[in-house]
Every structure is written in structure tokens, then in C-alpha cells.
């Protein structure tokens, strides 16, 4: 009977508190759903945030923004949502799930990832239409995929990808593994993997600006901590970390 | 148990009933959820979705090809396992059955390492013939064969072991050559096992997801099978995903009905 009770307690015990082994008060767990492209930047941001707020521990769930939005709409216990585009954030907002208006905290732009050293001599978007190249893109509903479609349509370049991946990181990994010759990913993704791939820049006049919004999700127990996190993202430390990881920061006020 | 009234459940057995009922609920409730929440009113319009057609056609074609290859290669393999004996056979058999229990995504990773463009076989294959398996329909078939063939091998092997070899011996003494023995005696003897093995193999190939998306990638019409379409449509148009799920559920039910009595019975 005692074993039964103990296992029930373990199963149901997700109260969001993390007890430290030395008897200090349990830390509050803040669940952040973050777009795949934010993985490394947010790991550093979490370190900085936890230093400034020792009572809070950040837990990440990383995936394509469209997957995260779907999970939140289906009731997943997120406290903060950081999306790679405003469309997925709007999808969540339409369901009445945000505690407050979303706050833009970073910008990003697209770039082409190719094999290290660029042996196939890919120099721009036009090269992606070459029939001998295996090009991967993110799927249409992934923010990066949508941006890529817009960008290529605006230039009138017909690209026939060999695969459309469920997240921008999945597309990048195809290039890293050598299965694809080129992939259209974020500039920040190339910064995060500079040892494994070479980045080919896309001229600013052809490129898109991706705006990343963050918002606190309504109905959770951690909205204060969530607001602190969002404030950290747009604060000096958060912006500096994002800049380090290849993101564009918000234009300063009045510019 | 004679003389025990079926309505009188002794105290200890009450727990068995409760736990058993709980298990049944866990298994059946999700299926009811799917049936109840399915977009029945939109069915007609959804069935016209082009991506759905593409995924449906691709799934049928690839799983049929995978079944054909698995049968062609798997029946002889099952015969070797059942009728032959040499040192190391046990190890080979364990390895051959491994893909059945391997997590599918791990299978996909292994396929990449073997048949990917930088893989053991894939790299020389590309440099010699220019052929690449990832991102191709052939890659989908390969992934399905990898995960589904062991089901056929195991089932047919079991049938061969149970078949009395004396029938084959008698046929041989009556003058039949080995191919005739196989065709006229062995195959009919193992027909139920072969049928069950093929049904299981086909169902597994049809439902394959992890290895397919990892190894073959995702492109509508070329590599996006029904399970992949469900996964991706869930974020685009959930109703299409629910409809695809219903179709796959219906196919699974049909497979189980076809296997009833044979698979559900022990031994």
C-alpha cells in the first residue's frame, strides 16, 4: 500500500517546485516555449536570468514555432512563448491565451547554409535553383519556411527542395550531416554552428526581417516571473546576449 | 472453477477487475476521442485536399513495394532461421529481429549512417552511380522494409517451425524436387503464418514515421507518407490530420479483423 501511495505522489507531484537537496526553499519553475532558432541564445539568457533571479529556474521546450503554438493551444503548460514570427503568436492570441500583448524582442534574417568551405560554390539565392543541388527548406508553416517562400517568390526564383523540415534546426542539420547541399536558415543558426557549416549571406534588399515576439501565457501560476523574463529579454543583458548569438536587436526608441 | 457463480467475484479478484478495466480505458479512450472529435461535417471537402491524396497514394505504393521486398527476402530468411543450424545463427537471428524493437528514429539514424550520402554504403553508391537514397521514394521504401520485414520473418519462421517437416520429406521421397516441395507442400502449410506475417508487415510499413522522417525527409508527393502528413498537417489544418488519422485507424482495424483468431490467439 505504501509503495502505491508513494508512486501516486511521484506521478502527480508536478507542483512546479524544485527542491534543492540542501534544504533551501524550492525554486519556482518557469516554463518557456522557445522557437528552435533561439536554443543557444536562450540557454545563455537563462543563465543570466537565473543569476539575477536565483529563486527561478527556467525550463525550455524548443521546437518549430508552429509546433509550440499548437501545443499551447492544445493546453500545454507554458508560462512564456517566444515565437519566430508574429503569425504563430497571433494564432495563440486569437484563442485568448495571452496574459498581455506580445513584446518584440529580437530580429533575425535569413542566410544560406552550405557545407563547410562551400565546395559547390554557392553564392546566392539564384544558385539554389541549380538542378544538381539538394536544397532543404523549413516547412511552409514554420516561420523560417514562410519567410523563405516569400523571399524566393519576390525574387521569382524557382527552387525545388528535396525536403521541407518541421523546424529550421532540422533543415540545418541536413546540411551539417551532409545529406543536403544547401539550406535556407536564419543567420543566427549559422552563428550557432559556425564550425560545421559555412554561411552565404543574402543581400539586405532581398532578405526578410523576422521579428520575434515574446508573451506571457494567461492562466499560469508564474505570470510575475514570466513578466520578469520578458523584461529581461528586452533589457540590456538580454539584448547583448542575443546580439552575441547573431540576432538583430530591436531598433532603439525614436529611430 | 466449476460451481462458481459468475456474478460472485471474490475480494482479491475485484482488484483484477478494476485494474483490467483501467487498462481497457487507457487503450480504448483515445480511439473514442478520435472518432468523436473527427471533422465529420467537413469530410467531403477534406477528402478533396491534394496533399491528402498525395500522401494516401504514396503510402499505398511504398507500403506495397516494401511488402513485396520484405516477402521476397523475408521468407527465405525465415526458412534459413527455421530449418538451418550453424554456429552464430542465433546471433544473426537476434540482429535480424532487432529493427522490430529498435526505436524507429534510431532506425532512421542508423539508415542515415549506412545509406546516407556520407554513409557506409551510401557514399560509394553516390560516387559510383550518382544515386542517393535519402529524400527519395526509394528511401521511404527502404525505411519501411527495415522496420517491417522482421515482423514477417518472425511470423513465418514460427509457422515453419510448427509445420511438420515430415510432409516435406514424404514429398521428396515421392520424387518432388525442392522447388515443387516448397511450392506445393511448404507454402500451403505455412499459408496462415505467411498471411499473418504479411498483414503485420504491411501495417507496420504503412504506419512507419520515425525512420521515414529522419532518413527520407518530408516532401509532398515524394516522401510525405500518411503518418508524416498527419504530423505536419496538425499545425496547418488539424482537420486534415484528423481525417488522415481516421483513415489510418480504419486500416488498422481492418488488419486486426483479418488477423483475428490467428494473431490474437497464443502460439
Interface residues (C-beta under 8 A of the other chain):
Chain A: X64 X66 X67 X69 X70 X134 X136 X139 X140 X141 X161 X162 X163 X164 X165 X166 X174 X177 X178 X179 X180
Chain B: X112 X116 X117 X118 X132 X134 X135 X213 X217 X218 X219 X220 X223 X231 X232 X234 X235 X236 X238
